[in-house]
Amino acid sequence: MSFETSLERLEAIAARLEDDELELDAALALFEEGIAELRAASAFLSQAETRLKHLNEAADGVFRVDE
């Protein structure tokens, strides 16, 4: 799953949770799913941040990723 997919699912969950007709059990299940999606999206962002921190520009203007 990608960051974008997690974000889309989070948006769908938030929209469903705003529904006044939603039963409590369904709302709790969606909330739990939302927490899992939030953690997944956060992990994607953390990985991207780590890669950006390792990105360096060489003297000739070429970028490289330090592993």
N, C-alpha and C positions, 0 to 999 in steps of 0.2 A: 504494500500500500504506500502511496506517496503522500507528501505533505499536503498537496492540493486536495487529494481525496479525503484525508482526515479533516481538513478545514471545511470542505463541502458537507461532510457528514455532521460536523459540529453545528454548522448553520442550520441544517435540517432538524437536528435534535432541538436546538434552541427554539425554532419555529413551532415545533410540536409541543414543547413545554409551555409555550405561551397560550395554548388552547385551553380555555376555561372548562371544556367538556372532558378533558383527559382524566381518567381514573387514577387514583393514587398509586396503585401497583404499577401501572404503565408508566407513570411519571417517574417513579423510583428506578424502574428498569432503564428508562431513557437517560436519567441522570447518571447512573452507573456506567452506561455505555459512553456517555459524554466524557466522564472522567478518564476512561480508558483511551478515548480518541484524543483527549487533551494531552495525555502523557505521551502518546505516539507522536503527535505533532511537535511537542516540546523536544522529544528525542531527535526528530528530523532537524529542527532548528539548531540544536546543540551540535549535531554533526556538521552542519553547514558552517557554523561559527568556528569550529575547530579547523575545518579546511581553509577558511578565509584567514585565520591566524597564521597558517603555514604557507600562505601564498606570498611569495617574494618577487620583487622585480629585480632582474639582473641589471648590470650596468648598461647593457645594450638595449634595454627597454623591454626585453622578453620576460614574461612572467613564468615562474616555475612553482611547483608545489613541493615543499619540503615534507618528506614522509617521516 
